[in-house]
Amino acid sequence: MEYLNKLEQMFDNGHRLVSLETYEVERVSDLLLELSRFSTRPYYMCQPGQPMFRLGAAHISIPRTQTASGLIEHIEATKHYGIFVLREFNTVFEDPALVSKLVNIATGDTHKIVMFLGEFIDLPKSLKPYTLRSKHQMRETG
């Protein structure tokens, strides 16, 4: 439960971009699913080549979000609050236009959070001022 509280605090700190590097991506994804079950916040998950879906409703995919450009354009265009988890999605950082859109998300009027989750996150220099960055090595449990 303590780790769930720490995750939630990451989303409450005011940053709109969050990066979480961990060797236990699957475990953190499971924790985010658990967190979404007890939260009124909408959590969304996306992986390269797959459409985005709301956590807890994986059977309902969001159209035109399986590419990096489609995904970031969707997040940028949405007028609603959400926590968007991009799992192992370093391809977003390869396109300067998408990085520019991420800066727009970080500085825009609509509050939404984009979380980059992966073993290694190659964050561009231009995003570092806007991003809460965290590296975690989670402990094995009993």
N, C-alpha and C positions, 0 to 999 in steps of 0.2 A: 504494500500500500504506500510505503514511503516513496518508492520510485514513481508511482503514479502521481503523487503530489508534486514531485520535482518536475515531471513532464508538464503538468498543468501550470506550474510556476513559470516555465519557459515561455508559455503562450501568454502569460499575464504581464510580462515585463515591458511591453510596449514595442518591441521589435516586430516588424512584419515579415522579416526573413530570418529563418532559424536553420542552422545546419547542425546535424547530430551525426558524428562519426562513431561507429561502433562495429565490433566484430560480430555482434549478435543482432543483426538486422531483423531476422525473423522474430526473435523474442521481443524486440522493441515494437515491431508491427503488431504483435499479439497484445502487448500492453496498451498500445494506442486504441485497438479495437475494444479492449476492456474499458478504457477511459471514456470512449465514445458512448458506451452503454449507460453510463451514469452521468452524462453531461447533456446539457441543452444545446451545446455547440455542435454544428455540423462538421464532421470530419470526413475528408475525402482522401482516397489513396490512388496512386497511379504508378505503374511501372512501364519501362520502355516497351513499345509494341503492343500494349494493352490499353483499352480505354479506362478512363477514370471512373471510379464508383464511390458511392457513399459507404463508409464503414458501417457494417451491420446490414447492408443491402447490396452485397456484391453481385447479385444476380441482375441488378439494374445498372447498366453502363451508360455513361454520358457520351453521346455521339461526338465524333470529330475530336477526340482527345487522346488518341493513341500515338500521335506524333508529338515531338517536343514543341513544334510551332503551334499546332492545334491546341495543345494543352495550355501553353502560356497565354495564347490569345483568349481562350475561354476564361481563364482565371482573371486576366486583366479586364475583360469585358463584364464580368459578373458584378452586379451591384449589391450583392448580398454578402454578409459575413460568412466566412468559412475558414477552416484550417485544412490546407491542401498539402498532403504528404507526398512528395516526389521521391520514390524509392529507387535508389541506384540510377539516377537520372542525370549523370554528368554531361550528357549530350546537349543539355540546355545551355551549358556554359561555352560551347563551341561556336555559337552563333551570336555575333555582336548585337544583332537586332533583338534577339531574345533576352540578352543581358540588359539591354536598354529597357525592354518592357518590364523586367524584374525591378529595375530602379524605379520605374513608374509605379509599380505595385507598392514598393516600399515607401514611396513619398506621396502617393495619391490620397484622395479624399475618402475612398471606401476602405474601411478597416477589414483586412483579411490577412491571413498568415500563410506563408509558403514555407514548408519545412522540407529541407533536403536531408534524406536519410540514406546512409550507405556506409560501407567499410572505408572508403576513401572519397572525399569530396574535394574536387579541384576547383575551389571557389575563385573566380576572377578577382583581381585587385579592386576593380571598380565596385564590386558588391560588398567588400569587407566592411566599409563604414556603416552599412545598413543591416548587417547580419550579426545575430547572436550566434556565436560558434561554441560548440561543446563536443568534447571527445569523451566517450565512456567505455570503460572496461567493466562490464557488469560481473558481479560475483555469482558463482554457482550457488544454488540453493540446495539445502539438505536433501 
